[in-house]
Amino acid sequence: MTTGDHSMADAAAMRRALELATRGPAKGVNPRVGCVILSRQGELLAEGWHRGAGTAHAEIDALSKLAPGDAQGATAVVTLEPCNHTGLTGPCTVALIDAGVARVVFAVADPGDLSSGGADRLREGGVEVTGGVLADEAEALLDDWLFAARHRRPHITVKWASSLDGRAAASDGSSQWITGSAARADVHRRRAAADAIAVGTGTVFADDPSLTARAPGGEFFDAQPVPVVFGRRPVPSDAAITRHPHAPVFVEGADLAVDLRELQRRGIRSLFVEGGPTLASAFLAAGLVDELLVYLAPTLLGGPRLAVGDLGVASIEGARRFEFAAVVRLGDDVLVVAHPVSSGAARSSTSINEGN
Ligand SMILES: NC(=O)c1ccc[n+]([C@@H]2O[C@H](COP(=O)([O-])OP(=O)(O)OC[C@H]3O[C@@H](n4cnc5c(N)ncnc54)[C@H](OP(=O)(O)O)[C@@H]3O)[C@@H](O)[C@H]2O)c1
């Protein structure tokens, strides 16, 4: 084959590998990965995909469909750089080399701190390696997994509802409900899109939230975020979160970076932080916010219950800068979506349509 023939065949096989990848689970610790194995002449020999943590990786799944020796001189086309470490399964690099694969084509480099380095290992083993084929498509497919792997933490959305004068509760602590039904329905849709939803113990004591994602009629959405409670105080044994479909996760919150890393290790790629003000302020002060959702109600509450507390900003030069990504009218309320300026932390796409 000429180089031109290679690149057309590689792209066509990668498109198929991307389709295969979508058969895997969209959530969890491991990414969705697909693999196509082509003969020296470019004929399809085998296909594989990954079915989730603890099961065969896509390359191994594809190789398992071949008899010994069949992959000699073959090309493996994989949506993610083959892994180079022994986890619940062995390194795919070694399996590909042992099978006699001559070329490996992949779309996106593996950013995992343990699993990366596969391309170098393959080259050391005498395999010709090409990366970046249909990289944009693979980036879109692996969006939230890649974000979490690159940042070593979940993508973080901080949300609050406030009055026009920036209060998150009335003076007595009551905050249900500041905004109307359209805004609350929007929050529930976004909860369902997140892997986990977090509150501080203060909100559990004040509001006893269920942290489920529900349609306006009260029915549960199919996807339910894992409830996460930040804080040291034990929550009441009969708290509503104890009846959540997922067991609640409790973290102390003393070191947010450590806690977030642990959540990522558990397969949580996106975290929806619903407050209250103390926890939201801690995330903001630590610069651990990738998206801000502020639901503004046309009311005034006055008093001490500010939506955000001290952020360590002493003067205007130290202001935390965000840029507006969308402003959406929701019934009588307004949703402002903002991203930190030049964070580079935005995901390549969002599953929520801002345009309505
Ligand atoms: N308008 C809204 O959108 C909204 C949303 C939620 C709540 N609220 C209102 O907010 C009020 C409760 O506010 P709140 O500020 O007390 O609740 P909170 O932010 O939910 O909880 C505060 C607690 O979080 C824990 N925590 C864990 N990690 C932390 C960290 N790194 N930094 C600081 N705290 C950390 C601490 O608990 P420990 O002491 O246990 O360690 C702290 O006391 C209620 O009135 C509620 O109705 C409003």
The ligand as an SDF file (V2000), in Angstrom:
LIG
                    3D

 48 52  0  0  0  0  0  0  0  0999 V2000
  -29.8030   28.9750   46.9740 N   0  0  0  0  0  0  0  0  0  0  0  0
  -29.1330   27.8720   46.7740 C   0  0  0  0  0  0  0  0  0  0  0  0
  -28.7970   27.5450   45.6290 O   0  0  0  0  0  0  0  0  0  0  0  0
  -28.7820   27.0190   47.9340 C   0  0  0  0  0  0  0  0  0  0  0  0
  -28.2160   25.7570   47.7080 C   0  0  0  0  0  0  0  0  0  0  0  0
  -27.8590   24.9720   48.8060 C   0  0  0  0  0  0  0  0  0  0  0  0
  -28.0760   25.4650   50.0790 C   0  0  0  0  0  0  0  0  0  0  0  0
  -28.6580   26.6870   50.2520 N   0  0  0  0  0  0  0  0  0  0  0  0
  -28.8740   27.2180   51.5880 C   0  0  0  0  0  0  0  0  0  0  0  0
  -27.6110   27.3730   52.1680 O   0  0  0  0  0  0  0  0  0  0  0  0
  -27.7140   27.2290   53.5870 C   0  0  0  0  0  0  0  0  0  0  0  0
  -26.6560   26.2350   54.0520 C   0  0  0  0  0  0  0  0  0  0  0  0
  -25.4210   26.8130   53.7650 O   0  0  0  0  0  0  0  0  0  0  0  0
  -24.0410   26.2840   54.3150 P   0  0  0  0  0  0  0  0  0  0  0  0
  -23.0120   27.1830   53.7300 O   0  0  0  0  0  0  0  0  0  0  0  0
  -24.1420   26.1140   55.7940 O   0  0  0  0  0  0  0  0  0  0  0  0
  -24.0140   24.8220   53.6950 O   0  0  0  0  0  0  0  0  0  0  0  0
  -22.9820   23.9410   52.8900 P   0  0  0  0  0  0  0  0  0  0  0  0
  -22.0430   24.7600   52.0770 O   0  0  0  0  0  0  0  0  0  0  0  0
  -23.8130   22.9230   52.1990 O   0  0  0  0  0  0  0  0  0  0  0  0
  -22.2000   23.2030   54.0440 O   0  0  0  0  0  0  0  0  0  0  0  0
  -21.1640   23.7870   54.7210 C   0  0  0  0  0  0  0  0  0  0  0  0
  -20.3260   22.6920   55.3320 C   0  0  0  0  0  0  0  0  0  0  0  0
  -19.6210   22.0080   54.3020 O   0  0  0  0  0  0  0  0  0  0  0  0
  -18.5690   21.2880   54.9220 C   0  0  0  0  0  0  0  0  0  0  0  0
  -17.3780   21.3710   54.0980 N   0  0  0  0  0  0  0  0  0  0  0  0
  -16.7730   20.3090   53.4940 C   0  0  0  0  0  0  0  0  0  0  0  0
  -15.6940   20.6930   52.8280 N   0  0  0  0  0  0  0  0  0  0  0  0
  -15.5790   22.0170   53.0140 C   0  0  0  0  0  0  0  0  0  0  0  0
  -14.6300   22.9630   52.5670 C   0  0  0  0  0  0  0  0  0  0  0  0
  -13.5760   22.6060   51.8090 N   0  0  0  0  0  0  0  0  0  0  0  0
  -14.7940   24.2460   52.9410 N   0  0  0  0  0  0  0  0  0  0  0  0
  -15.8350   24.5970   53.6900 C   0  0  0  0  0  0  0  0  0  0  0  0
  -16.7730   23.7420   54.1430 N   0  0  0  0  0  0  0  0  0  0  0  0
  -16.6380   22.4530   53.8060 C   0  0  0  0  0  0  0  0  0  0  0  0
  -18.3970   21.8400   56.3230 C   0  0  0  0  0  0  0  0  0  0  0  0
  -19.0480   20.8890   57.1270 O   0  0  0  0  0  0  0  0  0  0  0  0
  -18.4770   20.1940   58.4340 P   0  0  0  0  0  0  0  0  0  0  0  0
  -18.5440   21.2400   59.4770 O   0  0  0  0  0  0  0  0  0  0  0  0
  -19.4290   19.0650   58.6450 O   0  0  0  0  0  0  0  0  0  0  0  0
  -17.0740   19.7160   58.1560 O   0  0  0  0  0  0  0  0  0  0  0  0
  -19.2320   23.1000   56.2690 C   0  0  0  0  0  0  0  0  0  0  0  0
  -19.7420   23.4530   57.5140 O   0  0  0  0  0  0  0  0  0  0  0  0
  -29.1210   26.7870   53.8560 C   0  0  0  0  0  0  0  0  0  0  0  0
  -29.8560   27.9330   54.2440 O   0  0  0  0  0  0  0  0  0  0  0  0
  -29.6050   26.2910   52.5180 C   0  0  0  0  0  0  0  0  0  0  0  0
  -31.0050   26.4260   52.3800 O   0  0  0  0  0  0  0  0  0  0  0  0
  -28.9970   27.4630   49.2130 C   0  0  0  0  0  0  0  0  0  0  0  0
  1  2  1  0
  2  3  2  0
  2  4  1  0
  4  5  1  0
  4 48  2  0
  5  6  2  0
  6  7  1  0
  7  8  2  0
  8  9  1  0
  8 48  1  0
  9 10  1  0
  9 46  1  0
 10 11  1  0
 11 12  1  0
 11 44  1  0
 12 13  1  0
 13 14  1  0
 14 15  2  0
 14 16  1  0
 14 17  1  0
 17 18  1  0
 18 19  2  0
 18 20  1  0
 18 21  1  0
 21 22  1  0
 22 23  1  0
 23 24  1  0
 23 42  1  0
 24 25  1  0
 25 26  1  0
 25 36  1  0
 26 27  1  0
 26 35  1  0
 27 28  2  0
 28 29  1  0
 29 30  1  0
 29 35  2  0
 30 31  1  0
 30 32  2  0
 32 33  1  0
 33 34  2  0
 34 35  1  0
 36 37  1  0
 36 42  1  0
 37 38  1  0
 38 39  2  0
 38 40  1  0
 38 41  1  0
 42 43  1  0
 44 45  1  0
 44 46  1  0
 46 47  1  0
M  CHG  2   8   1  16  -1
M  END
$$$$
